[in-house]
Amino acid sequence: MSVAPVNGPPVNGPPVNGATVKDGRLEVWLFIVQRLTAMILGPLVIVHLATMIYAIQGGLSAAEIMGRTQGSLTWGLVYGAFVAAAALHGAIGLRQIAREALQWRGCTVNAAALVFCLGVLWLGYQAVGALV
């Protein structure tokens, strides 16, 4: 006898609509990772916006901001975490949009999400490297 979780494949038994238990586990983990990255992004976005508002109201130029952040391990860690969380969160979200709106299934949607994530990570860490 199989037990079918809500909106998922059965735990034991044949696949439903081509979904396997492995697919269901992946979906659960992606759901968890996206929620965790959202919890990380929330405070980091607030820190980023507060910093930008402070810098702009203080009349700092981009060169002055860069001068203050050069060599700062703290800002490197803050923006490094921001990049990692944004890359994971965005890739998982775009993967889900592709699955729902385009009916894109299989390993190619996962590969496309991975490529997107790696691209954002690479570009983001280039920017963090320039910042610190």
Order of alpha helices (4+ residues) and beta strands (2+ residues): alpha-alpha-alpha-alpha
